Amino acid sequence: MIKNWKKHGQKTDYDCGFFQVQVHRSSSPVTGKKHPFYVLSTRDWVNVIALTPKQKVLMVSQFRHGSGKISLEIPGGAVDRRDSSPLAAGKRELLEETGYQASKWYSLGKIHPNPAILNNTCYLFLATGAKKVSPLKLDEAEELEVSLLPVKNIAELIRKGGVRHALVVAAFYLFDQFKRKHASKP
């Protein structure tokens, strides 16, 4: 049976503000041998599937430096210190990135983006009844374009590679499970 490794300490190797590179020293429960492991320590994230009354999903396109490509995603971002909860962060991110607010909110769950190297959690929400209420309020280094797509087309868009962001694919999977469980709702 797999057991937890024993942690003997950690140090921050590099701090860039948004994340820190930490070195954890842990020992194997089988051999007792100590090894270094590198962990990116960062804030929790939120992602929001927002639906309009006409069953259009709000999508955002933005350039991603990791892939070097434009990525089609759902609104989301980091849970800031000023946010009272992940839900509050989801509402803030939706408004900032799309100019929309939603009348009903549902938790779709939470996931670990990459537990091999990241220590954070991503909270996923469904927001329904989304309506445009303001212009975008983007961060200085944020440039994106908002589009409205029929929610019925999302699965095919994912299958064809139009959405490649793993957290967005996971959000739509959990949304599909939510719809199956609540067939008469949203």
VEXMARFI-56757 format. One record per atom (N, C-alpha, C): residue number from 1; residue in one letter; x, y, z. Coordinates in steps of 0.02 Angstrom, whole numbers, padded with zeros to 5 digits. Example, Ala and Ser with C-alpha at 12.3 -4.5 7.8 and 13.67 -1.06 7.14 Angstrom:
// residues 2
k, r, u, v, w
1, A, 00660, -00284, 00390
1, A, 00615, -00225, 00390
1, A, 00660, -00165, 00390
2, S, 00642, -00112, 00354
2, S, 00684, -00053, 00357
2, S, 00645, 00002, 00394
***
This chain:
// residues 186
k, r, u, v, w
1, M, 00042, -00059, 00000
1, M, 00000, 00000, 00000
1, M, 00044, 00063, 00000
2, I, 00027, 00110, -00042
2, I, 00064, 00173, -00046
2, I, 00056, 00213, 00018
3, K, 00110, 00241, 00042
3, K, 00108, 00282, 00103
3, K, 00135, 00352, 00088
4, N, 00117, 00400, 00130
4, N, 00143, 00468, 00123
4, N, 00218, 00468, 00137
5, W, 00252, 00513, 00102
5, W, 00323, 00523, 00115
5, W, 00330, 00570, 00174
6, K, 00383, 00562, 00213
6, K, 00395, 00605, 00271
6, K, 00433, 00667, 00248
7, K, 00405, 00725, 00264
7, K, 00436, 00788, 00245
7, K, 00484, 00810, 00301
8, H, 00545, 00827, 00281
8, H, 00597, 00847, 00329
8, H, 00612, 00921, 00327
9, G, 00576, 00957, 00286
9, G, 00587, 01030, 00282
9, G, 00579, 01054, 00212
10, Q, 00578, 01120, 00207
10, Q, 00573, 01151, 00141
10, Q, 00606, 01220, 00145
11, K, 00626, 01243, 00087
11, K, 00652, 01312, 00082
11, K, 00628, 01341, 00016
12, T, 00622, 01407, 00015
12, T, 00603, 01441, -00046
12, T, 00666, 01456, -00085
13, D, 00669, 01429, -00145
13, D, 00727, 01438, -00189
13, D, 00722, 01502, -00230
14, Y, 00660, 01520, -00248
14, Y, 00649, 01579, -00290
14, Y, 00579, 01605, -00278
15, D, 00571, 01671, -00273
15, D, 00506, 01702, -00261
15, D, 00495, 01756, -00313
16, C, 00446, 01746, -00357
16, C, 00432, 01797, -00408
16, C, 00368, 01836, -00391
17, G, 00341, 01826, -00332
17, G, 00280, 01862, -00312
17, G, 00218, 01820, -00325
18, F, 00206, 01800, -00387
18, F, 00147, 01761, -00404
18, F, 00155, 01688, -00382
19, F, 00216, 01663, -00385
19, F, 00229, 01595, -00360
19, F, 00299, 01592, -00332
20, Q, 00310, 01542, -00291
20, Q, 00376, 01529, -00263
20, Q, 00397, 01458, -00284
21, V, 00461, 01451, -00299
21, V, 00489, 01384, -00310
21, V, 00516, 01361, -00243
22, Q, 00486, 01308, -00217
22, Q, 00506, 01280, -00153
22, Q, 00542, 01214, -00164
23, V, 00591, 01201, -00122
23, V, 00625, 01136, -00123
23, V, 00604, 01100, -00059
24, H, 00570, 01044, -00067
24, H, 00548, 01003, -00011
24, H, 00596, 00944, -00006
25, R, 00620, 00929, 00055
25, R, 00660, 00869, 00067
25, R, 00615, 00819, 00100
26, S, 00606, 00762, 00067
26, S, 00562, 00710, 00093
26, S, 00596, 00643, 00087
27, S, 00576, 00597, 00132
27, S, 00605, 00530, 00130
27, S, 00553, 00478, 00111
28, S, 00575, 00430, 00074
28, S, 00532, 00375, 00051
28, S, 00511, 00332, 00111
29, P, 00446, 00314, 00115
29, P, 00425, 00270, 00168
29, P, 00450, 00198, 00159
30, V, 00474, 00182, 00099
30, V, 00499, 00115, 00084
30, V, 00573, 00110, 00099
31, T, 00612, 00157, 00071
31, T, 00685, 00152, 00078
31, T, 00713, 00197, 00133
32, G, 00675, 00248, 00152
32, G, 00700, 00296, 00201
32, G, 00747, 00348, 00172
33, K, 00764, 00340, 00108
33, K, 00811, 00386, 00076
33, K, 00778, 00454, 00064
34, K, 00815, 00508, 00077
34, K, 00790, 00576, 00067
34, K, 00803, 00599, -00005
35, H, 00755, 00637, -00031
35, H, 00759, 00664, -00098
35, H, 00733, 00736, -00098
36, P, 00760, 00778, -00144
36, P, 00731, 00845, -00152
36, P, 00674, 00843, -00203
37, F, 00622, 00882, -00190
37, F, 00566, 00889, -00236
37, F, 00551, 00963, -00245
38, Y, 00539, 00984, -00306
38, Y, 00526, 01054, -00321
38, Y, 00451, 01064, -00328
39, V, 00425, 01112, -00291
39, V, 00354, 01127, -00290
39, V, 00344, 01201, -00305
40, L, 00297, 01215, -00352
40, L, 00277, 01284, -00365
40, L, 00220, 01300, -00317
41, S, 00233, 01347, -00272
41, S, 00183, 01367, -00223
41, S, 00149, 01430, -00249
42, T, 00083, 01427, -00257
42, T, 00046, 01483, -00284
42, T, -00024, 01486, -00254
43, R, -00059, 01540, -00268
43, R, -00127, 01549, -00242
43, R, -00175, 01500, -00276
44, D, -00231, 01489, -00244
44, D, -00284, 01449, -00274
44, D, -00313, 01487, -00334
45, W, -00346, 01450, -00378
45, W, -00375, 01478, -00439
45, W, -00449, 01465, -00441
46, V, -00484, 01502, -00484
46, V, -00554, 01490, -00499
46, V, -00564, 01490, -00575
47, N, -00612, 01451, -00598
47, N, -00633, 01452, -00668
47, N, -00709, 01449, -00668
48, V, -00739, 01487, -00714
48, V, -00812, 01495, -00715
48, V, -00841, 01478, -00783
49, I, -00888, 01432, -00784
49, I, -00929, 01420, -00844
49, I, -00990, 01464, -00835
50, A, -00995, 01517, -00875
50, A, -01050, 01565, -00869
50, A, -01096, 01557, -00928
51, L, -01161, 01549, -00914
51, L, -01211, 01540, -00966
51, L, -01259, 01599, -00966
52, T, -01274, 01623, -01026
52, T, -01325, 01675, -01034
52, T, -01394, 01642, -01033
53, P, -01447, 01682, -01027
53, P, -01515, 01654, -01029
53, P, -01529, 01616, -01095
54, K, -01493, 01632, -01149
54, K, -01502, 01598, -01213
54, K, -01455, 01538, -01222
55, Q, -01426, 01514, -01166
55, Q, -01382, 01455, -01165
55, Q, -01320, 01464, -01208
56, K, -01292, 01524, -01206
56, K, -01227, 01538, -01236
56, K, -01177, 01539, -01180
57, V, -01118, 01510, -01191
57, V, -01066, 01509, -01140
57, V, -01015, 01564, -01156
58, L, -00995, 01599, -01104
58, L, -00945, 01652, -01112
58, L, -00876, 01621, -01115
59, M, -00841, 01634, -01169
59, M, -00773, 01609, -01178
59, M, -00726, 01669, -01187
60, V, -00664, 01660, -01167
60, V, -00614, 01712, -01176
60, V, -00555, 01683, -01214
61, S, -00529, 01722, -01260
61, S, -00469, 01703, -01297
61, S, -00413, 01749, -01274
62, Q, -00355, 01718, -01259
62, Q, -00298, 01758, -01239
62, Q, -00234, 01722, -01256
63, F, -00181, 01762, -01267
63, F, -00115, 01733, -01281
63, F, -00087, 01704, -01217
64, R, -00062, 01642, -01220
64, R, -00031, 01610, -01163
64, R, 00043, 01600, -01176
65, H, 00084, 01626, -01132
65, H, 00156, 01625, -01142
65, H, 00186, 01555, -01135
66, G, 00155, 01512, -01095
66, G, 00181, 01444, -01087
66, G, 00178, 01404, -01152
67, S, 00121, 01408, -01187
67, S, 00113, 01372, -01250
67, S, 00135, 01414, -01310
68, G, 00139, 01480, -01300
68, G, 00157, 01524, -01355
68, G, 00101, 01531, -01405
69, K, 00038, 01518, -01383
69, K, -00019, 01519, -01429
69, K, -00079, 01553, -01396
70, I, -00127, 01571, -01438
70, I, -00190, 01597, -01413
70, I, -00232, 01538, -01389
71, S, -00261, 01545, -01331
71, S, -00298, 01491, -01299
71, S, -00371, 01512, -01288
72, L, -00418, 01468, -01307
72, L, -00489, 01479, -01294
72, L, -00506, 01448, -01227
73, E, -00531, 01490, -01181
73, E, -00541, 01468, -01112
73, E, -00606, 01496, -01084
74, I, -00619, 01480, -01021
74, I, -00674, 01511, -00984
74, I, -00643, 01564, -00938
75, P, -00683, 01612, -00915
75, P, -00656, 01662, -00870
75, P, -00630, 01631, -00806
76, G, -00577, 01660, -00779
76, G, -00549, 01634, -00717
76, G, -00485, 01670, -00698
77, G, -00458, 01650, -00642
77, G, -00395, 01680, -00619
77, G, -00381, 01661, -00548
78, A, -00336, 01699, -00517
78, A, -00314, 01684, -00449
78, A, -00363, 01709, -00397
79, V, -00367, 01673, -00343
79, V, -00404, 01696, -00284
79, V, -00358, 01746, -00249
80, D, -00377, 01809, -00248
80, D, -00336, 01861, -00218
80, D, -00348, 01865, -00143
81, R, -00303, 01899, -00109
81, R, -00310, 01909, -00037
81, R, -00373, 01948, -00021
82, R, -00394, 01992, -00066
82, R, -00454, 02033, -00054
82, R, -00519, 01993, -00062
83, D, -00515, 01934, -00092
83, D, -00575, 01892, -00102
83, D, -00592, 01856, -00037
84, S, -00655, 01858, -00018
84, S, -00676, 01825, 00044
84, S, -00683, 01749, 00036
85, S, -00686, 01726, -00026
85, S, -00695, 01655, -00040
85, S, -00680, 01641, -00113
86, P, -00672, 01578, -00132
86, P, -00665, 01563, -00204
86, P, -00726, 01586, -00244
87, L, -00786, 01581, -00216
87, L, -00846, 01605, -00252
87, L, -00841, 01680, -00265
88, A, -00820, 01718, -00215
88, A, -00811, 01790, -00224
88, A, -00760, 01804, -00279
89, A, -00707, 01765, -00281
89, A, -00657, 01772, -00334
89, A, -00686, 01756, -00402
90, G, -00728, 01705, -00406
90, G, -00760, 01687, -00469
90, G, -00805, 01743, -00495
91, K, -00843, 01773, -00450
91, K, -00887, 01829, -00468
91, K, -00846, 01889, -00492
92, R, -00791, 01903, -00457
92, R, -00747, 01959, -00476
92, R, -00715, 01946, -00544
93, E, -00688, 01886, -00554
93, E, -00655, 01869, -00617
93, E, -00704, 01872, -00676
94, L, -00764, 01846, -00666
94, L, -00814, 01848, -00720
94, L, -00828, 01921, -00740
95, L, -00839, 01963, -00691
95, L, -00853, 02034, -00706
95, L, -00794, 02068, -00738
96, E, -00733, 02058, -00711
96, E, -00674, 02091, -00739
96, E, -00659, 02069, -00810
97, E, -00663, 02003, -00823
97, E, -00642, 01977, -00888
97, E, -00695, 01979, -00942
98, T, -00759, 01985, -00922
98, T, -00812, 01983, -00973
98, T, -00860, 02042, -00968
99, G, -00864, 02075, -00911
99, G, -00914, 02127, -00900
99, G, -00982, 02098, -00884
100, Y, -00986, 02033, -00870
100, Y, -01050, 02000, -00855
100, Y, -01056, 01984, -00781
101, Q, -01118, 01983, -00757
101, Q, -01135, 01958, -00691
101, Q, -01188, 01904, -00701
102, A, -01191, 01858, -00654
102, A, -01238, 01803, -00659
102, A, -01284, 01802, -00599
103, S, -01346, 01779, -00609
103, S, -01395, 01779, -00555
103, S, -01391, 01717, -00510
104, K, -01367, 01661, -00536
104, K, -01362, 01600, -00495
104, K, -01293, 01569, -00504
105, W, -01268, 01544, -00448
105, W, -01202, 01513, -00447
105, W, -01205, 01444, -00416
106, Y, -01167, 01397, -00445
106, Y, -01164, 01328, -00422
106, Y, -01091, 01307, -00420
107, S, -01073, 01270, -00369
107, S, -01006, 01241, -00367
107, S, -01005, 01177, -00409
108, L, -00956, 01172, -00453
108, L, -00947, 01111, -00492
108, L, -00895, 01065, -00460
109, G, -00858, 01092, -00412
109, G, -00808, 01052, -00377
109, G, -00741, 01088, -00375
110, K, -00691, 01052, -00353
110, K, -00623, 01079, -00351
110, K, -00575, 01025, -00372
111, I, -00521, 01047, -00404
111, I, -00471, 01000, -00430
111, I, -00401, 01026, -00415
112, H, -00353, 00981, -00418
112, H, -00282, 01000, -00411
112, H, -00253, 01006, -00482
113, P, -00233, 01067, -00503
113, P, -00210, 01077, -00571
113, P, -00153, 01030, -00593
114, N, -00103, 01021, -00552
114, N, -00050, 00973, -00566
114, N, -00016, 00956, -00500
115, P, -00042, 00905, -00464
115, P, -00017, 00890, -00397
115, P, 00056, 00866, -00396
116, A, 00085, 00853, -00453
116, A, 00156, 00833, -00454
116, A, 00201, 00892, -00437
117, I, 00181, 00953, -00459
117, I, 00225, 01010, -00448
117, I, 00190, 01073, -00421
118, L, 00124, 01074, -00419
118, L, 00087, 01132, -00394
118, L, 00052, 01115, -00329
119, N, 00049, 01162, -00282
119, N, 00018, 01149, -00218
119, N, -00051, 01181, -00211
120, N, -00080, 01206, -00265
120, N, -00143, 01243, -00259
120, N, -00203, 01202, -00282
121, T, -00261, 01233, -00272
121, T, -00325, 01204, -00291
121, T, -00360, 01251, -00340
122, C, -00395, 01223, -00388
122, C, -00436, 01262, -00434
122, C, -00509, 01247, -00420
123, Y, -00547, 01299, -00404
123, Y, -00618, 01294, -00389
123, Y, -00657, 01308, -00453
124, L, -00705, 01266, -00468
124, L, -00743, 01271, -00531
124, L, -00816, 01288, -00516
125, F, -00842, 01337, -00552
125, F, -00910, 01360, -00540
125, F, -00950, 01363, -00605
126, L, -01015, 01354, -00598
126, L, -01064, 01366, -00651
126, L, -01103, 01429, -00631
127, A, -01107, 01477, -00676
127, A, -01144, 01538, -00664
127, A, -01198, 01543, -00718
128, T, -01262, 01548, -00699
128, T, -01316, 01551, -00748
128, T, -01350, 01619, -00745
129, G, -01386, 01634, -00799
129, G, -01420, 01699, -00803
129, G, -01371, 01756, -00813
130, A, -01315, 01744, -00846
130, A, -01263, 01794, -00855
130, A, -01286, 01849, -00903
131, K, -01277, 01911, -00881
131, K, -01296, 01970, -00921
131, K, -01241, 02022, -00918
132, K, -01231, 02056, -00975
132, K, -01180, 02108, -00980
132, K, -01201, 02168, -00938
133, V, -01156, 02191, -00893
133, V, -01172, 02248, -00850
133, V, -01119, 02302, -00851
134, S, -01059, 02287, -00878
134, S, -01006, 02337, -00879
134, S, -00953, 02319, -00931
135, P, -00909, 02367, -00945
135, P, -00852, 02351, -00989
135, P, -00802, 02307, -00952
136, L, -00754, 02279, -00989
136, L, -00703, 02238, -00959
136, L, -00659, 02280, -00912
137, K, -00632, 02248, -00860
137, K, -00586, 02281, -00813
137, K, -00523, 02239, -00807
138, L, -00483, 02239, -00860
138, L, -00426, 02194, -00864
138, L, -00366, 02221, -00826
139, D, -00324, 02174, -00802
139, D, -00260, 02192, -00772
139, D, -00215, 02221, -00827
140, E, -00163, 02256, -00806
140, E, -00117, 02290, -00853
140, E, -00086, 02242, -00904
141, A, -00070, 02181, -00883
141, A, -00038, 02133, -00927
141, A, -00087, 02082, -00955
142, E, -00151, 02100, -00957
142, E, -00203, 02054, -00979
142, E, -00237, 02082, -01042
143, E, -00238, 02043, -01094
143, E, -00273, 02061, -01155
143, E, -00314, 02001, -01176
144, L, -00379, 02010, -01183
144, L, -00420, 01954, -01204
144, L, -00480, 01976, -01244
145, E, -00510, 01928, -01277
145, E, -00569, 01940, -01318
145, E, -00624, 01893, -01294
146, V, -00683, 01921, -01285
146, V, -00740, 01882, -01260
146, V, -00782, 01859, -01319
147, S, -00805, 01797, -01316
147, S, -00851, 01771, -01367
147, S, -00906, 01732, -01332
148, L, -00963, 01728, -01365
148, L, -01020, 01689, -01341
148, L, -01031, 01630, -01389
149, L, -01027, 01570, -01362
149, L, -01035, 01510, -01403
149, L, -01093, 01468, -01377
150, P, -01130, 01436, -01421
150, P, -01184, 01392, -01398
150, P, -01156, 01337, -01355
151, V, -01184, 01328, -01296
151, V, -01158, 01278, -01249
151, V, -01162, 01208, -01280
152, K, -01210, 01196, -01324
152, K, -01217, 01131, -01356
152, K, -01158, 01114, -01402
153, N, -01119, 01164, -01422
153, N, -01063, 01153, -01467
153, N, -00996, 01141, -01431
154, I, -00995, 01148, -01366
154, I, -00931, 01145, -01329
154, I, -00899, 01076, -01332
155, A, -00937, 01023, -01324
155, A, -00907, 00956, -01325
155, A, -00872, 00943, -01391
156, E, -00904, 00961, -01446
156, E, -00873, 00952, -01512
156, E, -00811, 00996, -01520
157, L, -00814, 01057, -01494
157, L, -00757, 01103, -01497
157, L, -00697, 01073, -01459
158, I, -00710, 01042, -01401
158, I, -00657, 01010, -01363
158, I, -00630, 00950, -01402
159, R, -00675, 00908, -01429
159, R, -00653, 00848, -01467
159, R, -00609, 00867, -01526
160, K, -00623, 00924, -01558
160, K, -00585, 00945, -01617
160, K, -00522, 00985, -01600
161, G, -00508, 00994, -01534
161, G, -00448, 01029, -01514
161, G, -00454, 01104, -01510
162, G, -00514, 01130, -01515
162, G, -00524, 01203, -01510
162, G, -00515, 01229, -01439
163, V, -00523, 01185, -01391
163, V, -00509, 01201, -01320
163, V, -00458, 01150, -01297
164, R, -00399, 01174, -01278
164, R, -00345, 01128, -01259
164, R, -00321, 01139, -01187
165, H, -00349, 01188, -01153
165, H, -00329, 01203, -01084
165, H, -00360, 01149, -01039
166, A, -00317, 01110, -01005
166, A, -00340, 01052, -00966
166, A, -00390, 01072, -00912
167, L, -00381, 01128, -00878
167, L, -00428, 01148, -00826
167, L, -00496, 01166, -00854
168, V, -00498, 01192, -00914
168, V, -00561, 01209, -00947
168, V, -00596, 01144, -00968
169, V, -00559, 01097, -00995
169, V, -00588, 01032, -01013
169, V, -00617, 00998, -00951
170, A, -00580, 01000, -00895
170, A, -00604, 00971, -00833
170, A, -00667, 01006, -00809
171, A, -00670, 01072, -00815
171, A, -00730, 01109, -00795
171, A, -00791, 01087, -00835
172, F, -00782, 01079, -00901
172, F, -00839, 01058, -00942
172, F, -00859, 00985, -00928
173, Y, -00811, 00943, -00909
173, Y, -00829, 00875, -00889
173, Y, -00873, 00878, -00826
174, L, -00852, 00917, -00776
174, L, -00891, 00923, -00714
174, L, -00959, 00956, -00727
175, F, -00961, 01003, -00774
175, F, -01024, 01033, -00794
175, F, -01071, 00981, -00824
176, D, -01044, 00937, -00866
176, D, -01084, 00884, -00895
176, D, -01112, 00838, -00841
177, Q, -01070, 00822, -00791
177, Q, -01093, 00780, -00735
177, Q, -01148, 00816, -00695
178, F, -01139, 00881, -00686
178, F, -01189, 00922, -00650
178, F, -01256, 00920, -00687
179, K, -01253, 00929, -00754
179, K, -01315, 00928, -00794
179, K, -01351, 00861, -00789
180, R, -01312, 00807, -00789
180, R, -01343, 00740, -00784
180, R, -01377, 00730, -00716
181, K, -01346, 00757, -00664
181, K, -01374, 00750, -00597
181, K, -01435, 00794, -00586
182, H, -01435, 00853, -00618
182, H, -01488, 00902, -00610
182, H, -01524, 00913, -00677
183, A, -01547, 00860, -00707
183, A, -01574, 00863, -00775
183, A, -01628, 00915, -00785
184, S, -01666, 00931, -00733
184, S, -01721, 00980, -00741
184, S, -01699, 01051, -00724
185, K, -01636, 01060, -00703
185, K, -01611, 01126, -00684
185, K, -01564, 01152, -00739
186, P, -01527, 01208, -00727
186, P, -01488, 01246, -00776
186, P, -01486, 01213, -00842
***
